[in-house]
C-alpha cells in the first residue's frame, strides 16, 4: 500500500515530462517547418485583397452644341469603333457652312479686285510722271520767256504789263508742277498701299482668302460633328442623354468602357513594395468567379505616391495628435488578354493579387515612355481633322469658281509644293532638331502674281 502510494507521484511527473517533450517537439517542428516554408517559398510572394479592376471610361461629349435628334445606344449595349451613337440637328451648322462658303467666294473676288487694281494704279503713276514732265517743260519755257522779257524791258522794248503776264505764267506753271508732283505722290502711295496687300502672294494664297477658307473648314467640321460616333469599341454605360434635349458642347452624354483593355490596381502596403519590380508575374483571382478561375498578370507600373498623397483632403500630420497609419501604394497589373476574353471582368470588381518577387532584375520605376499601342485606349479621328479631304475639295472648288482662269491648276500646284515643303521640313527637323527651316522657294509666275513671283506662307 505504501509502495504504491510512493510511486504515483513519480509516474505523474514522468508523464508530464513526456507530454511537455512532445509538445516542445511538435512546436519545434512547426517552427522549423514554417521557417523552411517562409525561407524557401512564402517570403517570395506578396499578396493583398485590396485590389480592384480598373479600365478606361471614355466619356462621350459633343464638340458642338445642338438638339439631340436620335440616340442609337443604350446601357449595356456593345458598340464598335465608329458606330453612330448620337445625332444632333444639322440645320444651324448647315446654314453656317453656307454662309462661310458664300463669304469665301466673295473674298476671292475682292482679292481679285486688288490684283486688278495693281495695273490701274501703276498706270496712274506713269500718267502722273508724264504730267510732271509736261508741266516741268511749261515751267522751263515760262522761265525762259520771263528772262527774255526782263532783258527787253530794260531796253524799253517790252512793256511792264507784258513782263507781269510772263511772271504770272511762270507762277501758274510752277503751281501746276507742284500740283502734278503732289498727284504723283498720292498715286504712288495709292499704288504702294494696294501693292502691300498683294505683295508676295497670289489670289489663291492671299491671307484674306486663307482666313475665309479656314472659316469654311471650321463650319464643315461643325456640320460633320453633328454625328457623334463611338471613339472606341466597348460597352455603353451611364447613358444620360435623351431625344430632344438641347446639349451644349462638352455635356456628358454617355460613357463607353472597352472591357478588353482593363487592368487591376492593387494597393499594397508600403512595407511590401520594396521587393516589387516591373515585369514580375502576378496571380489574380476575382470574387466574381472565386478561386476556380485564376488569371495570369504582370506588374506594368508602380505608383509614384501613396493614395493619401493624392487625396482631396490630405492628412495634416503636423497638428500634434498623430497616429501612424500604414500607407498603401497603387500597383498596376496587366491581365492576360486571352484569359480576360474567356472570363470577362467588369470595372470596379474586387480582386486578390499575389506577386511572385523572385525576379529582382526589373526596374522599380519605368524609365522609358510608353509605346503607342501598349493596350491603352486610343481615340480615333472620327471627329474630323483640320485638313479634312472633303473640306479641302470644297475649298478648292469655291476658289476655282471665283478666282478666274487657271485657278484650279495654280491651287493644285501650290498644294503640291506646300506638301513637299512640309515633308522636307520634317526630314530636316529629324536630322537636325536645332536647325531653323529655310525660306520656301517661290511659286511659278502666274497672271495674278505681283512683281513676277510669289513666296508662299512659311509652314
URWO-V601310 format. One record per residue. N is the residue number from 1. RES is the residue in three letters. PHI is phi in radians with two decimals (999 if undefined). PSI is psi as a letter, one per 20 degrees, with the letter a starting at -180 (999 if undefined). Layout:
# URWO-V601310
n=N res=RES phi=PHI psi=PSI
n=N res=RES phi=PHI psi=PSI
This chain:
# URWO-V601310
n=1 res=UNK phi=999 psi=g
n=2 res=UNK phi=-1.20 psi=h
n=3 res=UNK phi=-1.12 psi=g
n=4 res=UNK phi=-1.13 psi=g
n=5 res=UNK phi=-1.11 psi=h
n=6 res=UNK phi=-1.24 psi=h
n=7 res=UNK phi=-1.51 psi=i
n=8 res=UNK phi=-1.11 psi=g
n=9 res=UNK phi=-1.06 psi=h
n=10 res=UNK phi=-1.13 psi=g
n=11 res=UNK phi=-1.11 psi=g
n=12 res=UNK phi=-1.11 psi=g
n=13 res=UNK phi=-1.15 psi=h
n=14 res=UNK phi=-1.14 psi=g
n=15 res=UNK phi=-1.14 psi=h
n=16 res=UNK phi=-1.14 psi=g
n=17 res=UNK phi=-1.10 psi=g
n=18 res=UNK phi=-1.10 psi=g
n=19 res=UNK phi=-1.13 psi=g
n=20 res=UNK phi=-1.13 psi=g
n=21 res=UNK phi=-1.10 psi=h
n=22 res=UNK phi=-1.13 psi=g
n=23 res=UNK phi=-1.10 psi=g
n=24 res=UNK phi=-1.09 psi=g
n=25 res=UNK phi=-1.13 psi=g
n=26 res=UNK phi=-1.12 psi=g
n=27 res=UNK phi=-1.08 psi=g
n=28 res=UNK phi=-1.10 psi=g
n=29 res=UNK phi=-1.11 psi=g
n=30 res=UNK phi=-1.12 psi=g
n=31 res=UNK phi=-1.11 psi=g
n=32 res=UNK phi=-1.11 psi=g
n=33 res=UNK phi=-1.10 psi=g
n=34 res=UNK phi=-1.16 psi=h
n=35 res=UNK phi=-1.10 psi=g
n=36 res=UNK phi=-1.11 psi=g
n=37 res=UNK phi=-1.09 psi=g
n=38 res=UNK phi=-1.16 psi=g
n=39 res=UNK phi=-1.21 psi=h
n=40 res=UNK phi=-1.63 psi=h
n=41 res=UNK phi=-2.35 psi=f
n=42 res=UNK phi=-1.09 psi=h
n=43 res=UNK phi=-1.22 psi=i
n=44 res=UNK phi=-1.64 psi=j
n=45 res=UNK phi=-2.26 psi=p
n=46 res=UNK phi=-2.16 psi=p
n=47 res=UNK phi=-2.33 psi=r
n=48 res=UNK phi=-2.75 psi=q
n=49 res=UNK phi=-1.86 psi=j
n=50 res=UNK phi=-1.59 psi=m
n=51 res=UNK phi=-2.47 psi=q
n=52 res=UNK phi=-2.51 psi=q
n=53 res=UNK phi=-1.32 psi=p
n=54 res=UNK phi=-2.23 psi=r
n=55 res=UNK phi=-2.90 psi=r
n=56 res=UNK phi=-1.38 psi=p
n=57 res=UNK phi=-1.82 psi=n
n=58 res=UNK phi=-1.46 psi=o
n=59 res=UNK phi=-1.48 psi=p
n=60 res=UNK phi=-1.65 psi=o
n=61 res=UNK phi=-2.34 psi=q
n=62 res=UNK phi=-1.32 psi=q
n=63 res=UNK phi=-1.58 psi=i
n=64 res=UNK phi=-2.32 psi=q
n=65 res=UNK phi=-1.29 psi=q
n=66 res=UNK phi=3.00 psi=r
n=67 res=UNK phi=-1.71 psi=p
n=68 res=UNK phi=-1.28 psi=p
n=69 res=UNK phi=-1.72 psi=h
n=70 res=UNK phi=-2.70 psi=q
n=71 res=UNK phi=-2.16 psi=p
n=72 res=UNK phi=-1.96 psi=k
n=73 res=UNK phi=-2.63 psi=q
n=74 res=UNK phi=-2.13 psi=r
n=75 res=UNK phi=-0.96 psi=q
n=76 res=UNK phi=1.33 psi=i
n=77 res=UNK phi=-1.21 psi=q
n=78 res=UNK phi=-1.64 psi=p
n=79 res=UNK phi=-2.15 psi=q
n=80 res=UNK phi=-1.77 psi=q
n=81 res=UNK phi=-0.96 psi=p
n=82 res=UNK phi=1.55 psi=i
n=83 res=UNK phi=-1.19 psi=p
n=84 res=UNK phi=-1.09 psi=p
n=85 res=UNK phi=-1.93 psi=g
n=86 res=UNK phi=-2.40 psi=q
n=87 res=UNK phi=-2.09 psi=p
n=88 res=UNK phi=-1.76 psi=r
n=89 res=UNK phi=-1.12 psi=p
n=90 res=UNK phi=-1.64 psi=i
n=91 res=UNK phi=-1.00 psi=g
n=92 res=UNK phi=-1.09 psi=g
n=93 res=UNK phi=-1.15 psi=h
n=94 res=UNK phi=-1.17 psi=g
n=95 res=UNK phi=-1.09 psi=g
n=96 res=UNK phi=-1.09 psi=h
n=97 res=UNK phi=-1.16 psi=g
n=98 res=UNK phi=-1.06 psi=g
n=99 res=UNK phi=-1.12 psi=g
n=100 res=UNK phi=-1.14 psi=h
n=101 res=UNK phi=-1.13 psi=g
n=102 res=UNK phi=-1.10 psi=g
n=103 res=UNK phi=-1.14 psi=h
n=104 res=UNK phi=-1.11 psi=g
n=105 res=UNK phi=-1.06 psi=g
n=106 res=UNK phi=-1.12 psi=g
n=107 res=UNK phi=-1.12 psi=g
n=108 res=UNK phi=-1.05 psi=g
n=109 res=UNK phi=-1.18 psi=h
n=110 res=UNK phi=-1.14 psi=h
n=111 res=UNK phi=-1.21 psi=h
n=112 res=UNK phi=-1.03 psi=h
n=113 res=UNK phi=-1.10 psi=h
n=114 res=UNK phi=-1.05 psi=g
n=115 res=UNK phi=-1.19 psi=h
n=116 res=UNK phi=-1.15 psi=h
n=117 res=UNK phi=-1.19 psi=i
n=118 res=UNK phi=-1.01 psi=g
n=119 res=UNK phi=-1.18 psi=h
n=120 res=UNK phi=-1.10 psi=g
n=121 res=UNK phi=-1.19 psi=h
n=122 res=UNK phi=-1.14 psi=g
n=123 res=UNK phi=-1.13 psi=h
n=124 res=UNK phi=-1.13 psi=h
n=125 res=UNK phi=-1.10 psi=g
n=126 res=UNK phi=-1.07 psi=g
n=127 res=UNK phi=-1.11 psi=g
n=128 res=UNK phi=-1.17 psi=h
n=129 res=UNK phi=-1.12 psi=g
n=130 res=UNK phi=-1.13 psi=h
n=131 res=UNK phi=-1.07 psi=g
n=132 res=UNK phi=-1.11 psi=g
n=133 res=UNK phi=-1.06 psi=g
n=134 res=UNK phi=-1.17 psi=g
n=135 res=UNK phi=-1.24 psi=h
n=136 res=UNK phi=-1.18 psi=h
n=137 res=UNK phi=-1.12 psi=h
n=138 res=UNK phi=-1.09 psi=h
n=139 res=UNK phi=-1.13 psi=g
n=140 res=UNK phi=-1.09 psi=g
n=141 res=UNK phi=-1.13 psi=g
n=142 res=UNK phi=-1.16 psi=h
n=143 res=UNK phi=-1.13 psi=g
n=144 res=UNK phi=-1.10 psi=g
n=145 res=UNK phi=-1.12 psi=g
n=146 res=UNK phi=-1.14 psi=g
n=147 res=UNK phi=-1.12 psi=g
n=148 res=UNK phi=-1.08 psi=g
n=149 res=UNK phi=-1.18 psi=h
n=150 res=UNK phi=-1.11 psi=g
n=151 res=UNK phi=-1.19 psi=h
n=152 res=UNK phi=-1.25 psi=h
n=153 res=UNK phi=-1.12 psi=h
n=154 res=UNK phi=-1.14 psi=h
n=155 res=UNK phi=-1.60 psi=i
n=156 res=UNK phi=1.46 psi=j
n=157 res=UNK phi=-1.45 psi=h
n=158 res=UNK phi=-2.21 psi=p
n=159 res=UNK phi=-1.32 psi=r
n=160 res=UNK phi=-1.13 psi=h
n=161 res=UNK phi=-1.14 psi=g
n=162 res=UNK phi=-1.12 psi=h
n=163 res=UNK phi=-1.10 psi=h
n=164 res=UNK phi=-1.17 psi=h
n=165 res=UNK phi=-1.10 psi=g
n=166 res=UNK phi=-1.14 psi=h
n=167 res=UNK phi=-1.15 psi=h
n=168 res=UNK phi=-1.13 psi=h
n=169 res=UNK phi=-1.10 psi=h
n=170 res=UNK phi=-1.14 psi=g
n=171 res=UNK phi=-1.10 psi=g
n=172 res=UNK phi=-1.13 psi=g
n=173 res=UNK phi=-1.13 psi=h
n=174 res=UNK phi=-1.13 psi=g
n=175 res=UNK phi=-1.11 psi=g
n=176 res=UNK phi=-1.11 psi=h
n=177 res=UNK phi=-1.16 psi=g
n=178 res=UNK phi=-1.10 psi=g
n=179 res=UNK phi=-1.13 psi=h
n=180 res=UNK phi=-1.13 psi=g
n=181 res=UNK phi=-1.15 psi=h
n=182 res=UNK phi=-1.12 psi=h
n=183 res=UNK phi=-1.13 psi=h
n=184 res=UNK phi=-1.13 psi=g
n=185 res=UNK phi=-1.07 psi=g
n=186 res=UNK phi=-1.12 psi=g
n=187 res=UNK phi=-1.14 psi=g
n=188 res=UNK phi=-1.13 psi=g
n=189 res=UNK phi=-1.13 psi=h
n=190 res=UNK phi=-1.11 psi=g
n=191 res=UNK phi=-1.14 psi=g
n=192 res=UNK phi=-1.11 psi=g
n=193 res=UNK phi=-1.10 psi=g
n=194 res=UNK phi=-1.21 psi=h
n=195 res=UNK phi=-1.14 psi=h
n=196 res=UNK phi=-1.11 psi=h
n=197 res=UNK phi=-1.33 psi=h
n=198 res=UNK phi=-2.17 psi=i
n=199 res=UNK phi=-1.13 psi=p
n=200 res=UNK phi=1.27 psi=k
n=201 res=UNK phi=-2.68 psi=r
n=202 res=UNK phi=-2.21 psi=r
n=203 res=UNK phi=-0.98 psi=g
n=204 res=UNK phi=-1.18 psi=h
n=205 res=UNK phi=-2.08 psi=k
n=206 res=UNK phi=-1.20 psi=q
n=207 res=UNK phi=-0.96 psi=h
n=208 res=UNK phi=-1.11 psi=h
n=209 res=UNK phi=-1.18 psi=g
n=210 res=UNK phi=-1.09 psi=g
n=211 res=UNK phi=-1.15 psi=g
n=212 res=UNK phi=-1.15 psi=h
n=213 res=UNK phi=-1.15 psi=h
n=214 res=UNK phi=-1.11 psi=h
n=215 res=UNK phi=-1.13 psi=h
n=216 res=UNK phi=-1.13 psi=g
n=217 res=UNK phi=-1.08 psi=g
n=218 res=UNK phi=-1.09 psi=g
n=219 res=UNK phi=-1.17 psi=h
n=220 res=UNK phi=-1.15 psi=g
n=221 res=UNK phi=-1.09 psi=g
n=222 res=UNK phi=-1.08 psi=h
n=223 res=UNK phi=-1.18 psi=g
n=224 res=UNK phi=-1.15 psi=h
n=225 res=UNK phi=-1.38 psi=j
n=226 res=UNK phi=-1.18 psi=h
n=227 res=UNK phi=-1.70 psi=o
n=228 res=UNK phi=-1.79 psi=o
n=229 res=UNK phi=-1.64 psi=r
n=230 res=UNK phi=-1.37 psi=p
n=231 res=UNK phi=-1.32 psi=i
n=232 res=UNK phi=-2.51 psi=r
n=233 res=UNK phi=-1.52 psi=p
n=234 res=UNK phi=3.00 psi=a
n=235 res=UNK phi=-1.93 psi=p
n=236 res=UNK phi=-1.37 psi=p
n=237 res=UNK phi=-2.54 psi=q
n=238 res=UNK phi=0.97 psi=l
n=239 res=UNK phi=-1.23 psi=p
n=240 res=UNK phi=-2.15 psi=i
n=241 res=UNK phi=-1.40 psi=q
n=242 res=UNK phi=-2.29 psi=q
n=243 res=UNK phi=-1.09 psi=p
n=244 res=UNK phi=1.56 psi=i
n=245 res=UNK phi=-1.29 psi=p
n=246 res=UNK phi=-1.58 psi=o
n=247 res=UNK phi=-2.04 psi=p
n=248 res=UNK phi=-1.36 psi=r
n=249 res=UNK phi=-1.08 psi=p
n=250 res=UNK phi=1.57 psi=j
n=251 res=UNK phi=-1.30 psi=p
n=252 res=UNK phi=-1.12 psi=p
n=253 res=UNK phi=-1.81 psi=g
n=254 res=UNK phi=-2.96 psi=r
n=255 res=UNK phi=-2.22 psi=q
n=256 res=UNK phi=-2.17 psi=p
n=257 res=UNK phi=-2.06 psi=o
n=258 res=UNK phi=-1.38 psi=o
n=259 res=UNK phi=-1.26 psi=i
n=260 res=UNK phi=-1.47 psi=j
n=261 res=UNK phi=-2.20 psi=k
n=262 res=UNK phi=-1.45 psi=r
n=263 res=UNK phi=-2.54 psi=a
n=264 res=UNK phi=-2.08 psi=p
n=265 res=UNK phi=-1.78 psi=o
n=266 res=UNK phi=-1.81 psi=p
n=267 res=UNK phi=-1.79 psi=o
n=268 res=UNK phi=-1.67 psi=q
n=269 res=UNK phi=-1.13 psi=q
n=270 res=UNK phi=-1.07 psi=h
n=271 res=UNK phi=-1.34 psi=i
n=272 res=UNK phi=-1.66 psi=i
n=273 res=UNK phi=-1.43 psi=i
n=274 res=UNK phi=-1.01 psi=h
n=275 res=UNK phi=-1.64 psi=j
n=276 res=UNK phi=-1.51 psi=q
n=277 res=UNK phi=-2.39 psi=q
n=278 res=UNK phi=-1.13 psi=p
n=279 res=UNK phi=1.72 psi=i
n=280 res=UNK phi=-1.18 psi=q
n=281 res=UNK phi=-1.28 psi=q
n=282 res=UNK phi=-2.39 psi=p
n=283 res=UNK phi=-1.80 psi=p
n=284 res=UNK phi=-2.22 psi=q
n=285 res=UNK phi=-2.30 psi=q
n=286 res=UNK phi=-1.95 psi=q
n=287 res=UNK phi=-1.07 psi=h
n=288 res=UNK phi=-1.08 psi=g
n=289 res=UNK phi=-1.88 psi=i
n=290 res=UNK phi=1.36 psi=a
n=291 res=UNK phi=-1.28 psi=i
n=292 res=UNK phi=-1.29 psi=i
n=293 res=UNK phi=-2.08 psi=p
n=294 res=UNK phi=-2.13 psi=p
n=295 res=UNK phi=-1.82 psi=q
n=296 res=UNK phi=-1.72 psi=p
n=297 res=UNK phi=-2.44 psi=r
n=298 res=UNK phi=-2.62 psi=q
n=299 res=UNK phi=-1.28 psi=p
n=300 res=UNK phi=-1.98 psi=i
n=301 res=UNK phi=-3.13 psi=q
n=302 res=UNK phi=-2.01 psi=p
n=303 res=UNK phi=-1.04 psi=q
n=304 res=UNK phi=-1.62 psi=j
n=305 res=UNK phi=-2.86 psi=r
n=306 res=UNK phi=-1.36 psi=r
n=307 res=UNK phi=-1.09 psi=h
n=308 res=UNK phi=-1.16 psi=h
n=309 res=UNK phi=-1.16 psi=h
n=310 res=UNK phi=-1.88 psi=j
n=311 res=UNK phi=-1.19 psi=q
n=312 res=UNK phi=-1.09 psi=h
n=313 res=UNK phi=-2.10 psi=n
n=314 res=UNK phi=-1.12 psi=q
n=315 res=UNK phi=-1.15 psi=q
n=316 res=UNK phi=-1.84 psi=n
n=317 res=UNK phi=-1.53 psi=j
n=318 res=UNK phi=-1.79 psi=j
n=319 res=UNK phi=-1.49 psi=i
n=320 res=UNK phi=1.91 psi=g
n=321 res=UNK phi=-1.55 psi=n
n=322 res=UNK phi=-2.21 psi=p
n=323 res=UNK phi=-2.19 psi=p
n=324 res=UNK phi=-1.21 psi=p
n=325 res=UNK phi=-2.14 psi=p
n=326 res=UNK phi=-1.12 psi=p
n=327 res=UNK phi=-1.50 psi=q
n=328 res=UNK phi=-2.15 psi=q
n=329 res=UNK phi=-1.99 psi=p
n=330 res=UNK phi=-1.27 psi=p
n=331 res=UNK phi=-2.18 psi=p
n=332 res=UNK phi=-1.57 psi=p
n=333 res=UNK phi=-2.18 psi=p
n=334 res=UNK phi=-1.46 psi=q
n=335 res=UNK phi=-1.94 psi=q
n=336 res=UNK phi=-1.01 psi=p
n=337 res=UNK phi=-1.12 psi=h
n=338 res=UNK phi=-1.15 psi=g
n=339 res=UNK phi=-1.14 psi=h
n=340 res=UNK phi=-1.16 psi=h
n=341 res=UNK phi=-1.21 psi=h
n=342 res=UNK phi=-1.27 psi=h
n=343 res=UNK phi=-2.29 psi=n
n=344 res=UNK phi=-1.09 psi=q
n=345 res=UNK phi=-2.03 psi=q
n=346 res=UNK phi=-1.89 psi=q
n=347 res=UNK phi=-1.11 psi=p
n=348 res=UNK phi=1.70 psi=i
n=349 res=UNK phi=-1.18 psi=q
n=350 res=UNK phi=-1.40 psi=q
n=351 res=UNK phi=-2.33 psi=r
n=352 res=UNK phi=-2.16 psi=p
n=353 res=UNK phi=-2.11 psi=p
n=354 res=UNK phi=-2.22 psi=o
n=355 res=UNK phi=-1.74 psi=p
n=356 res=UNK phi=-1.57 psi=o
n=357 res=UNK phi=-1.79 psi=k
n=358 res=UNK phi=-0.99 psi=g
n=359 res=UNK phi=-1.39 psi=o
n=360 res=UNK phi=-1.87 psi=j
n=361 res=UNK phi=-1.45 psi=i
n=362 res=UNK phi=-1.33 psi=a
n=363 res=UNK phi=-1.78 psi=q
n=364 res=UNK phi=-1.37 psi=h
n=365 res=UNK phi=-2.33 psi=q
n=366 res=UNK phi=-1.16 psi=q
n=367 res=UNK phi=-2.14 psi=j
n=368 res=UNK phi=-2.47 psi=q
n=369 res=UNK phi=-1.15 psi=q
n=370 res=UNK phi=-1.16 psi=p
n=371 res=UNK phi=-1.47 psi=p
n=372 res=UNK phi=-1.02 psi=p
n=373 res=UNK phi=1.60 psi=j
n=374 res=UNK phi=-1.41 psi=j
n=375 res=UNK phi=1.86 psi=i
n=376 res=UNK phi=-1.34 psi=q
n=377 res=UNK phi=-1.22 psi=p
n=378 res=UNK phi=-2.06 psi=p
n=379 res=UNK phi=-1.18 psi=q
n=380 res=UNK phi=-1.46 psi=r
n=381 res=UNK phi=-1.79 psi=k
n=382 res=UNK phi=-1.20 psi=i
n=383 res=UNK phi=-1.41 psi=i
n=384 res=UNK phi=1.66 psi=r
n=385 res=UNK phi=-2.24 psi=r
n=386 res=UNK phi=-1.12 psi=h
n=387 res=UNK phi=-2.05 psi=l
n=388 res=UNK phi=-1.10 psi=p
n=389 res=UNK phi=-0.98 psi=g
n=390 res=UNK phi=-1.17 psi=h
n=391 res=UNK phi=-1.14 psi=h
n=392 res=UNK phi=-1.12 psi=g
n=393 res=UNK phi=-1.08 psi=g
n=394 res=UNK phi=-1.07 psi=g
n=395 res=UNK phi=-1.11 psi=g
n=396 res=UNK phi=-1.07 psi=g
n=397 res=UNK phi=-1.10 psi=g
n=398 res=UNK phi=-1.12 psi=g
n=399 res=UNK phi=-1.13 psi=g
n=400 res=UNK phi=-1.10 psi=h
n=401 res=UNK phi=-1.26 psi=h
n=402 res=UNK phi=-2.02 psi=i
n=403 res=UNK phi=-1.69 psi=j
n=404 res=UNK phi=1.58 psi=a
n=405 res=UNK phi=-1.08 psi=q
n=406 res=UNK phi=1.38 psi=j
n=407 res=UNK phi=-1.15 psi=g
n=408 res=UNK phi=-1.06 psi=g
n=409 res=UNK phi=-1.16 psi=h
n=410 res=UNK phi=-1.17 psi=g
n=411 res=UNK phi=-1.11 psi=g
n=412 res=UNK phi=-1.09 psi=g
n=413 res=UNK phi=-1.12 psi=g
n=414 res=UNK phi=-1.10 psi=h
n=415 res=UNK phi=-1.13 psi=g
n=416 res=UNK phi=-1.14 psi=g
n=417 res=UNK phi=-1.18 psi=h
n=418 res=UNK phi=-1.10 psi=g
n=419 res=UNK phi=-1.08 psi=g
n=420 res=UNK phi=-1.14 psi=h
n=421 res=UNK phi=-1.15 psi=g
n=422 res=UNK phi=-1.10 psi=g
n=423 res=UNK phi=-1.12 psi=g
n=424 res=UNK phi=-1.15 psi=g
n=425 res=UNK phi=-1.11 psi=h
n=426 res=UNK phi=-1.11 psi=g
n=427 res=UNK phi=-1.16 psi=h
n=428 res=UNK phi=-1.12 psi=h
n=429 res=UNK phi=-1.17 psi=h
n=430 res=UNK phi=-1.19 psi=h
n=431 res=UNK phi=-1.47 psi=h
n=432 res=UNK phi=-2.45 psi=n
n=433 res=UNK phi=-1.05 psi=h
n=434 res=UNK phi=-1.58 psi=i
n=435 res=UNK phi=-1.27 psi=q
n=436 res=UNK phi=-1.62 psi=p
n=437 res=UNK phi=-1.02 psi=q
n=438 res=UNK phi=-1.30 psi=r
n=439 res=UNK phi=-1.23 psi=p
n=440 res=UNK phi=-1.15 psi=q
n=441 res=UNK phi=-1.24 psi=r
n=442 res=UNK phi=-1.40 psi=q
n=443 res=UNK phi=-1.37 psi=r
n=444 res=UNK phi=-1.08 psi=q
n=445 res=UNK phi=-1.23 psi=p
n=446 res=UNK phi=-2.20 psi=r
n=447 res=UNK phi=-1.19 psi=i
n=448 res=UNK phi=-1.89 psi=j
n=449 res=UNK phi=-1.42 psi=r
n=450 res=UNK phi=-2.07 psi=p
n=451 res=UNK phi=1.01 psi=k
n=452 res=UNK phi=1.36 psi=j
n=453 res=UNK phi=-2.89 psi=r
n=454 res=UNK phi=-2.66 psi=p
n=455 res=UNK phi=-1.93 psi=o
n=456 res=UNK phi=-1.23 psi=r
n=457 res=UNK phi=-1.06 psi=q
n=458 res=UNK phi=-1.27 psi=p
n=459 res=UNK phi=-1.58 psi=999
